[in-house]
Amino acid sequence: MYRIVLIPLALLLVLVVILVPLIVGKETILDVAASALYKKTGATLTVAGDAKVTVFPLLGISLSEVAVNLPEREHYDLQARSVQIGVDLLPLLKGDIKIETIRLDGLVVRTESPAKQANSDTHEGNIAADGLAALAMPLALNVNRLLITDVRWEEIDSRGTVATSLELIRLQAMNLNLEQNPVPIELQLRRPGKQPMELSLRGDLRINQKTQEVNLDKVLIEISGATAMPVQVQTSGTINLSREVADLTLTFESGETHGTGSLHYANAGSPNIDAVLKLNRLDQGLLALTGSKAAAAAGEARVGRDQPLPLDALRLIDTRAVLDVKSARFGRHVVSDLHMNLRALKGLIKVSDLTGNLHGGELAATATLDGRNNIAILKTAGSLTELDIATALAATESAHILSGSATASWQLDSRGRSPDQLITALNGSIKLTTKKVMLEGASVEKSLCKAVALTNNESLTANFPANTRFETLFASIQVANGKVILNPLRAELPGITLIGNGNYDLVNQSFVATFKGRLSEKLEQLDHACRVSKRLTAIDWPVNCAGNVGTEPASWCRVDTAKIMQDLAVNEGLDKLKKKAGKLFDKLFNRGD
């Protein structure tokens, strides 16, 4: 590929040299040029169009429909619609060659694609490197203006099908030199396909031939098509061409997102990319693919969750990054002051430090995603302290059913090929404690007091609060196959203690729970009909709950009064039996008194 890109520039140099004798005709020029090119590269030159020589104001030559063919190849490797060069006449008469302009238009560079590319990033990286190599000769020749337009890199597969892999719309460079003087440059690239991408670049380069370094002076880059919003990057720094190392400082902007950072790139080192970035905000819309459908899908929580994980792409990444984001949105949840240390290498991604504030709670977590095999393995551990429950539920657009704070710690793992599979295969443990939790729209006390009043053959007369305020709510949670198992689940209210278990489906967001309630004499303070005698404190009060977080809480739980009456009857029967047995024993043992 390197040789193919240099061929037109080598040809131009040959033409410059043979332009010295002005009396030579254009046919002779083409013969000499073709012969010189063949001797230097083994390639053959064909000019199907016109060949024109100009003398004033510049000494130059213009060729049209040019083709260069390497030996033992079925297809032309290079074709150009037109090739033009212009040389200042006065320096030439003094024995110096000063090239004023080089223009290439309609250039097509064709290569035969390998049977299987190792990866597309490496391939496109090679094309970019070859593009830089194409500048080598004009730089050495101190060309005043280089203009290349409408260039296509094409690949031909074994069946002869042609696919365009990259398009150079325009490349213009002024005052090319290797003496570290500024070289203004403008570049427009396009990658065609189902998701086309465009890149534009403008700024000044300074090139030092001795050190092989390129200095970037406030180069502005704009990328569109990769994400839903165009990305603008302003960068400065140095690139060492021989070592293939770059050290850059960055400022970037995309829509309402902006940030700063630094980047170290080392092609032969590990990590290839070492970055430190600070952003004001980050959301999935910024990372969404372009196109109306994809952009609309960015706001849907479940979009793409059943799509395969991009494991092949992850295996190509060799990156270390430190990320600080003022506000990061994940679906409907926002993490403020997010800090993350990340290392990705050959499909293994480790987040060693993840902290932030989520719905008022302090988040601290670690995570590992192992995508080196066909099935990804996820492991995560961490804690979330003093989460505001009402804010968290509001973010999920669930009904306002709970308020208070919660603290959770977890250790979970999973495996799967898609986000949905990772969710349904979650396994591990979670510990949950709460403070000042209130269940909105449902009164557990009223439900139990109704049952107590029924056993007392009375009716409630007091007005009960519409909500339930828990003194304590605690759960030990096991996660298995996408279901959350709560065992034990303990809740305490004034005069009531509930102990039970339940489960929650992470995908369907439905739950089932059963409790055994124990009552105390404090319930009488709520309503006289709710007074609790010793016979009522001696039994378990069954409470059965089931529902979905999207339904009304008032319909979730009910007290099993039939079971209560049965237990009371049994207990009262046992009491009577004990009394009779007691009298019988008294008569038996006191017979002689």
NORCOR-V915058 format. One record per backbone hydrogen bond with DSSP energy under -1.0 kcal/mol. NH is the residue of the N-H (numbers start at 1). CO is the residue of the C=O. Records with the same first field share a line. If there is no record, write none. Layout:
# NORCOR-V915058
NH=CO, CO
This chain:
# NORCOR-V915058
5=1
6=2
7=3
10=6
11=7
12=8
13=9
14=10
15=11
16=12
17=13
18=14
20=17
22=20
24=21
29=25
30=26
31=27
32=28
33=29
34=30
35=31
36=32
37=33
38=34
39=35
40=36
41=37
42=38
44=69
46=67
48=65
49=64
52=62
54=60
59=87
60=54
61=85
62=52
63=83
64=50
65=81
66=80
67=46
68=78
69=44
77=68
78=68
79=108
80=66
81=105
82=105
83=63
84=103
85=61
86=101
87=59
88=98
92=88
93=89
95=92
96=91
100=86
101=86
102=145
103=84
104=147
105=82
106=149
108=79
109=152
110=77
111=154
113=156
123=119
124=120
125=121
126=122
127=123
128=124
129=125
130=126
131=127
132=128
133=129
134=130
135=132
136=133
139=135
140=136
141=137
142=139
143=138
144=99
145=100
146=173
147=102
148=171
149=104
150=169
151=168
152=107
153=166
154=109
155=163
156=111
157=161
160=157
163=155
165=153
166=153
167=190
168=151
169=188
170=188
171=148
172=186
173=146
174=184
175=144
176=143
180=207
183=205
185=203
186=172
187=201
188=170
189=199
190=167
191=197
197=191
198=224
199=189
200=222
201=187
202=220
203=185
204=217
205=183
206=215
208=213
209=178
212=208
213=208
214=239
215=206
216=237
217=204
219=235
220=202
221=233
222=200
223=231
224=198
228=288
231=223
232=253
233=221
234=251
235=219
236=249
237=216
238=247
239=214
240=245
241=212
244=240
245=240
246=265
247=238
248=263
249=236
250=261
251=234
252=259
253=232
254=257
257=254
259=252
260=278
261=250
262=276
263=248
264=274
265=246
266=272
267=244
272=318
273=318
274=264
275=320
276=262
277=322
278=260
279=324
280=258
282=327
295=291
296=292
297=293
298=294
299=296
300=297
305=302
307=304
309=417
311=309
314=310
315=311
316=313
317=314
319=344
320=273
321=342
322=275
323=340
324=277
325=338
326=279
328=335
329=282
330=333
333=330
335=328
336=357
337=326
338=325
339=355
340=323
341=353
342=321
343=350
344=319
345=348
346=317
347=314
348=345
349=369
350=343
351=367
352=341
354=365
355=339
356=363
357=336
358=361
361=358
362=385
363=356
364=383
365=354
366=381
367=351
368=379
369=349
370=377
371=347
376=416
377=370
378=414
379=368
380=412
381=366
382=410
383=364
384=408
385=362
387=406
388=359
389=404
392=388
393=389
394=390
395=391
397=394
398=393
401=399
403=438
405=435
406=387
407=433
408=384
409=431
410=382
411=429
412=380
413=427
414=378
416=376
420=305
422=418
423=419
424=420
425=421
426=423
427=413
428=479
429=411
430=477
431=409
432=475
433=407
435=405
438=403
439=468
440=401
447=443
448=444
449=445
450=446
451=447
452=448
453=449
454=450
455=451
456=452
457=454
458=453
468=439
470=437
471=492
472=492
474=490
475=432
476=488
477=430
478=485
479=428
480=483
482=426
483=480
484=504
485=478
486=502
487=476
489=500
490=474
491=498
492=472
493=496
496=493
497=518
498=491
499=516
500=489
501=514
502=486
503=512
504=484
505=510
506=482
509=505
511=547
512=503
513=545
514=501
515=543
516=499
517=541
518=497
520=495
523=520
524=521
525=522
526=523
527=523
530=527
531=528
537=533
541=517
543=515
544=558
545=513
546=556
547=511
549=509
551=548
555=552
556=553
558=544
560=542
561=559
564=560
565=561
566=562
567=563
568=564
569=565
570=566
571=567
572=568
573=569
574=570
575=571
576=572
577=573
578=574
579=575
580=576
581=577
582=578
583=579
584=580
585=581
586=582
587=583
588=584
589=585
590=586
593=590
